[in-house]
Amino acid sequence: MKKIYTISIVLFIFVTFVPEALSQIKIFDNGYVGINYTTSTPLSRLVMSTPGSSAYQAMFYTPSISYSGGTLICQTLAGSGTGTHIYSIVGQAEIGTGNCNYGVYGRARSTTVYTTGKSYGVYGIAGNATSGYNYGVYGYLYGSNNGAAVFGTTTGDYAVTTGKYAGFFYGNVKVTSEMWANVVTESDERIKSNIVSIHPDQSVANIKALNPVTYNLKQREINNAKTINANDSTSVVKYYDANCQFFQKPKYGLLAQEVQKVYPDLVYEDQEGTLGIDYTGLIPVLISAIQEQQRKIDELESEIKSIRSQSSGNTDGSK
């Protein structure tokens, strides 16, 4: 009796729900498959809720939704082996002559400019694996040809990279905390024009006009929620990490507003209106000032030697 009852339930589910589900799936004469799209032969081999595109083998479409979600999610559980490589999604494009190939292409954009919301072309989260081996986004430059493992630009594609780089940025780069690096500043004569020596007298006077100070950074707050909902002002993000050395330790430097009066060419303004100083640009000025001071010291020493020599000659003559 129990067995017959179980079979009856299974038959009820199959008869009730399966035909409805199957009615939303259709295999067309050319072998193409449509899910929730059965009206006409799709353009892609596999489609869901869309006719697809002949440029793509498969295409899924999600209409406007009012909750968190998306078109596709792939979830792979942790492996049971050791040292295995487990992938949730693999994107691979074999390169060919004259082609632009993308292993993974992420795009989140609109031709309309909005004042709310966020967009991420690629968003990566990683954590709680072996310490030191957690990468939100990992880039690896393979092979012997020039290029960059990570490339960023604000003005479109870059023509060519003339070397091999772990990171290459074509545009402004901003770091809000410590940046550890061995810095080399591009300074080849062949990329410069209008070369004029710094006037030493002017550099000494200008250096004397500068006001070196010590200071602490003032914490700034960013209303992060306003980018999502203009009416929500409850989510506030600190600009600096309050626990890092960069924020806690006193700084030694100059005030950009004061430097701007003396060396306006060494002061820059970002898109938020914050002023910054090109401290590297002060080095030639300091060198010029030191050279001028040394020239004056040498002249004074020469005059002192001359006076001493004359004084010594007068003494010998009196004897």
Buried (B, 14 or more C-beta within 10 A) or exposed (E): EEEEEEEEEEEEEEEEEEEEEEEEEBEEEEEBBBBBBEEEEBBBBBBBBBBBEEEEEEBBEEEEEEEEEEEEEEEEEEEEEEEEEEEEEEEEEEEEEEEEEEEEEEEEEEEEEEEEEEEEEEEEEEEEEEEEEEEEEEEEBEEEEEBBBBBEEEEEEBEEBEEBBEEBBBEEEEEEEEEEEEEEEEEEEEEEEEEEEBEBEEBBEBBEEBEEEEEEBEEEEEEBBBBEEEEEEEEEEEBBEEEEEBBEEEEEEBBBEBBBEBBEEBBEEEEEEEEEBEEEBBEEBEEBBBBBBEEEEEEEEEEEEEEEEEEEEEEEEEE
